[in-house]
Amino acid sequence: MLGYSKRGLASGVSLLIACYSAPGLGEGRWTARAGASTSLTVTDNVCLEPNGDEVGWVTTFTPRGSVHHKGRHSSLDLNGSVQMNSLTNSLLKSKGCRGNYDDREQYNPQLEAAYRRTIVPGKFTVTARGRVRQNEVSSRFREQDDFNRTANTNTYYRYWITPSYSQRLFGSSVAMNTSYTWDQLFNTSDLLTDSNRHRFKIKFTNKTRSRWSQNISAKHNITQFGENRSGVTKKDQEYGSANVGMGYRFSSKLAVNGSYGYDWSNFRSLGTNNTGGDAWSVGLSWSPSPRTSVRLSQGNRFFGNTPKIDISHQHKRSQFTLSYDKTLRFQRDIRTSNVGGFPGEIPNLDNPSIFTNDPIIDERLRGGWTYRGVRTNLMLTGNYSDQRRREEGEPYIFKNVMFTVAPNLSTRYRFSASVNWQEDEPREIEFPGEGPIDTLGKSQIWTYSLQVSRTFSQNLSTYLVYRFRDRDGSTELGDYQENSITATLSYTF
């Protein structure tokens, strides 16, 4: 396990060095900021156990920084922080906490890196992105927290490198865009398999001025996996598609589009060899005003119907978004990508997922509403995900809703209150001769929090947060309640 952690850490550090020393960064404008914060947390249930009453004191130290560069042919953005806490394994064991702490880590890294370099203007570019974060290993057990008290936390290191080439053909009437992406993911938890992906894409688009639009595109993905905890290496997953698309714009407000093509893959599924076939979709785009957008589509692929809805509306002080789709996703992407977030808000990069390296049929509904008033800001977000393993059709449902209210007290004082509800709900599975069996543990958790902050200067601020969590789970040691108070002092250089 230590080898995986070192290899992932080395990968993340190598990406930082490569971005910092990449060509083209010697010219242009640089900006940088740095800061640090320290906090003290007191909790009345440090073990997160049923009827737990062990009081715990935890201190943290979090250095942070950002570097940005903008040049004529290149750009670089680095943002990161590392939280280190004082909660040792020996302290948890001395308080009688039960859990597997062999792989527990006392730090929480958060790093985002993005680099772009134009080699040949208008034709050839290279982009690189990297991310280091933590996510929950299994939703069946007590959820992860900032201190990793449950040893249910995974640190992942993921990076992408994409060279892309563009060319105008046939007297500039057709644009060709092609790219290749190398995508690698390391996990520190041995329950999650390391993997890499090769992605090839090419697209031809008609650029002549017309109400009609046409395109031809193709892509091919190969996902490769490392050894799992049993020393077994899973077969590579391959998926490809090719299609022809056409659209017609009636006006600046209304357009229709459609596509037809073919999918192929080596995916396996229970009781069927349906791993490819015809793929089609028809859709409509409607923008009745500059602030409102509606996109609807319906289609069919080898795994079933593929409806899609995207609605957004912006008012002077409010914004509303609603989206729904049904598509194939991999566990590696659900856990580390912003599939559950909303535009303009903090990305949701810790979406729960079923354990499988095979593709997941993810039927997802997302919604969000924000209001920024003169005296009060409000935010309501929700996410519903029905995930089914492609190889056996086993369903699992993840739901969460959060509401936040933040009155504008003054320029120096800020206050916010939030409530968050999350539920993981497996359905009963029918086994021949055995009847329905609930193989996974259902759980729900309510989180209430209050935060007050005080800004002393442009560089110095303080925060005081109270939080109450109530978890009800059907697995052993799944239930607990916790009150905690955290005081934080933050300084920006």
N, C-alpha and C positions, 0 to 999 in steps of 0.2 A: 504493500500500500504506500510505503514511503517513497518507493521508486516512482510511482505514478505522480505523487505530489511534487517531487523534485523535477520530474520531466515536464509537468505542466508549468511549474514556476519558471523553469529555464525557458520554456516557450514564450511565456509572457514577458520576461525580461528581454529576451532576444528581439521580440517584436518592438518593444520600446526603444532599444538601441538602434534597430533598423530604421524605425520611423525618424528618430532624432538625427541619424547620420545619412538619411536618404538624399539622393541628388536633388538639387534645386532649392535646398533650404538655406543656402548661404545668402540669398537675396530676399528682399521683401521686408515686411514689418512683423516684429515679434512682440507679443505681450505675454506676461506671466504673472501669476498670483499664487500665494502660499498662505497657509494658515494652520491652526491646530485647535483642538478642543479637548477638554477633559471633563469627565462626568462622574458622579457618584449616585449609585442606585441602591435603594433599600427595598427588599421584597419580603413578604410574609410567607412565601412558599418557594424557597430557592430550588427545591427538588422537583417542583411541578408534579406533585403526587397527590392522590386522593387523601383528603383530610390532612394534608401536609401543613405543618406549623413551624418549620425550621426557618428562622429569620436569616437572611443573608445580605451582606454588604459587598457591592461590586464596584470597582473603579475602572474607568476606561481612559485611554489616551488615543486620539485620532488625528494624526497629521494628514493634511490634504494639500492639493496643489493642482494647478492647471497651466498649460502652455499652449499658445495659439500662434500660428504663423500663416501669413497670407502673402504669397508672391505672385509673380506674373504667370508662372506655369506650375505652381505647386501650392499646396496648403497642408497644414498639419493641425490637428486638435487632440490634445491630451487632457483628460480629467481623471483624477483618482484620489482615493483615500484608503487608509488601512486602520481599522479599529482594533486595538489590542486591549484585552480585559484581564483582570486579576483573578478570575475564578479558575483555580487549578483543579485538576482531577482529584488530588489528595484532599482538598477542602470539601468537594462534593461527597467523596466517600466517607469522610469523617462525620458528615452530617447525616449519614445513612441513606444517601440517595442511591437509587438502584438504576443501573443502565450500563451499557457497554461504552466505556470511555477510552478504549484503546486507540481509536482513530479520531478522538475529539481534538479540535483545533481551537486555540484561544485567540484567533484573529478573524477579522471579517474584511477582506479586500473588496474594493469596488473600483474598477478601472475601465475607462472607455478610451480607445485610440482610433483615430481615422487619419489616413494619409492619402493624398491624391497628387499624381504627377502627370502632366501632359508631356508626352515624348515628342509627338508630331501634332501640332495644333490642328484641331478639327478631325483628326484621324486616329491617333493611337494614344491611349491613356492607361495608366496603371493605378489601381486603388488598393489600399490595404486597410483592414479594420481589425480591431482586437477588443476583446471583452474579458474581464476577470470579475466574477461575482460568486455569490453563494445562493443555493436554492435548497429546497426541501427534498430529502431523499425519498421518503414514503409518506403519503398522507394517511396511512393506516395507523401510524403511531403519533405520539405527541409532536406537534409541529415544531419547526425550527424557531429559534429566537436569536437575538443579537449576540447572546453569550454562548450559544450552542450547548445549553445545559442538557439537552436530550440526546446528544450525539446523533441527531437525525439531520445533519447538515452536510451538504456536498459543496466543495469549492470547484468551480469549473473554469477552464482556460480555453477560450475559443478565438480563432482568428481566421480571416478570409483574405485571400490575395486574388485580385481579378485584373488581368490584362484584357483590354477591349479595343476593338478596331472598328472604325466607321468609314464608309466609302460611298460616294454618290456614283450611280451608274446610269447609263442610257441618257446622257445629256442632263444629268442631275434630276431626272424625273423619278428615280428610284433610290431610296436610301437603304444601304445594307449596314446592319449592326451585328457584330458577332463578339462573343466573349467566352472566356474560360475562367472558372473559379475553383480554387483549391481551398477547402473548408475543413479545418481540423478542430476536434474537440477532445480535451482531456478532463477527466473527473477524478477527484481524490477519493470518492467512495467506491469501494469494490462492488457495490450493488449496481452501479451504473457503468456501462461499457464505454470505453474510449472508441472514437470513430473518426473517419475522415470521409470527405465527399468530393468527387469530381463532377463539375457541372459544365456542360457545353450548351450554348445558346446561339441561334442565328435567326435574324428576322429581316425580311425585305418589305419595305413600306412605300406605297405610291405617294409621291410628293407633289404631283401636279395639282393645280388649283381647281377644285371641283367639289360639288356637294357629296360626291361619292368618295369613299376611302377603301383601299384594299391593302391587304398584307398577307404574307406567307411566312410562317415561323416554324421552328423545330427546336427541340431541346432534348438532352439526354443526361440523366443523373446516374452515378454509380456511388453507392454508399458502402464503405468497408468498415468492419468492426474488429476491435481487438479481442483478446481473450476475456471471457467472463470469469467470475470468481471460482468456477469449477474447472478452469483451464480449457474451455471449449471456445472455438472461434466460429462465429456464425457466418453463414454463407452471405456473400455480397448481395446487396439489394440493387437491382437495376430497374430504371423506369425511363421511358421516353415517350414523346408525343410529337406529332406534326399536324398542322391545321392551316386552313385558309380562312381568312376573315374578311368581312365586307360590312360597310356601314353607309348610312345615308343621313345627311343633316338637313332637316326641313327648314330650320331657322337657327338663330343663335341660342334658342331656348330648348329645342326639341331635336333629338336624333335617335336613330335605331341602329342596331348592329347585330351581327350574327357570325357564327363560325362553324366549320365542319372539319373534322380530322379523324385521327386514329391514335389510340394509346396502346402501348405495349409495355410489359413488365415481366419479371420473374417472381412476383409476389405469390405467396401461397395462401390458400384460404380453405376453410373446413367444408368439405362436401362439394366443392366446385372448382373447376379449372378456369374460371372466368377471371383472367388476369390482364385482359386487354380487349380492344374492340373499338367500334365507332364512338366518336365523341362529338357532341354538337351543343350549341347554345344560341339563344336569341335574347336580346336585351333592349332596354329603352333608357335613355338619359333625358331628364327633364330639369331645366333650371328656370323656374318661373320668375326668379329675381336673382340679382347678384349674390344675395345672402342665403338662398335656398337651393339645394341640390338633391335630386332624387335619381337613383340608379337601380333598376330592377332587371333581373335576368333569370332565365330558366334553362336548364340543360340536362344532359344525361351523359354519364360516363360508365365505365365497366363496373363501378361499385354502386351505381344507383343514380337517383336524381340529384342535381346540383343547383338548387335555388340560391339566389343571392340578392340581398337587399342592402343598400347604402343610402341613408337619409341624413342630411345635415342642414341645420338652420341656424343662422347667426342674427341676433338682434343687437341693439345698441349695447345692452348690458348682459345679455344671456346667450348661451350656445347650447344647442341640442344635437346629439348624434345617436343614431340607431343603425346597427348593422347585423346581418344574419347571413351565414354561409354554411355550406356543407362540403368539405373537401378532405383530401388525404394529407395528413401531416405525420411527421415522425416525432417520437418522444424527444429526441435531441433538439428539435426546433421548437416544440411546445414549451419546453422547460427554459429555453435560453433566448427566446425571441419575443417581440412585443405583439403577440397574437391576441392579448386580452386588454390592451391599453386603448387610450383615446387620444385624439389629436389635441395638442396643447397641454396635456396633463403628464404626470410622471409615468414613464413606461412601466408596464406590468411585465417584469422579466422573470417571475417565479410562478408561472402557471402550473398547477398540478397536472400530472399525467399518469396514465396506466404504465405499469412496467412491461415494456415489450420493445424489441428492436425492429419488429415488423411494422408496416404502416398502420396508422390509426385513422379510422373514419371519424372526423371531428365535426359535429354539428354544433355550431356556436352562435349564441345570441348575445350582443353587447349593446349597452346603452349608457348614455351619460348626459347630464344636464348641469350647467353651471350658471350662476347668477352673480354678477359683480355689481353690487349696489353702492350707493354713497356711504351708507352706514354699515352694511352687512354683506358678506360674501357667502354663497351657498353652493354646495356641490353634491350631486347624487350620481353614483355610478353603479353599474351592475353587470355581471358576467355569468352566463349559463353555458356549460359545455357538456354535451353528451358524447362521450368517447367510446368507440367500439374497436376492439382488436380485429384487424382485418383477417387474421388467420382463423379466428373462431367465433367472432361476432359477439363476444362478451361485453356487455355495456357497463359503463361507470359514469356517474353524473357529478359534476363539480359546479357549485353555485357560490356566488358571493355578492353582497350588496354593501355599499358604504355611503354614509351620509355625513357631511361636515358642514358646520356653521362657524363662521369667523367674523365677529363684529369688528368694525374699524374703530378702536378705542382712541388711539392717538398716533402720532408719528413715532413715538418711542415705545409704547406698550402695544402688544398684540395678544389676542386671545382666540383660541379655537377649541371647539368641542366636536367629537366625532363618535359614531357608533358603526361598528362593522360586524356583519354576520356572514359566516362561511359554513357551508355544509358539503360534505362528500358523501354521496349516497349510491352505494352499489345496489343493483337490482338482483333479485333472486334468479339463480341459474338452474335450469331444468336439466337433470342428468337422468338418462333412461334407467328405470327401476329404482331410483333413489328419491325422486321428487325434487322440490325446490331446495336449494342449498345457498345460504348467504356466505360466500367464501371470503368476503372482504369486510372489514369493519366500518360501519357507518359512524360518522362523527359530525358534530357541529360545534362551533365556537363563537361566542359573543365577545366583542372587545369594545370597551368604553374608555375614552381618553379625554383628558382636559390638558391644555397647554397654555402657559403664560410666558411671554418673552419680553425682555427689556433691552433696548438698544441704548448703550451709553455713548458710543461714538461710531465713527465710520468703521472702526477696527474691532471694537469690543461689544459683545452682547452676551446675555444670559438667558437660559431657558429652564422652566420648571414644568415637569410633566407628571401627571397622575394617570395611572392606567389600571383597569380592572378587567380580568379575563376569566371567562367561565366556559370550560370545555366539557362536553358530554360525548363520550365515545363508547362504542360497544366492545372495544378490545381491552385487554387487561391493562391496567394503569392508564386508561384513557381519560378518566374524569379528573378534573382539578379546578381549583379556583385560585386566583392570585391577585393581590393588590401590590402595586409597586409605585415608588416615587423616584424620579430621576432629576437631578440638578446638574446643569451643564454650563460651563464657561467656555466661550468661543472667541478666538482672536484671529484676525486676518492681518497679515504683514503688509 
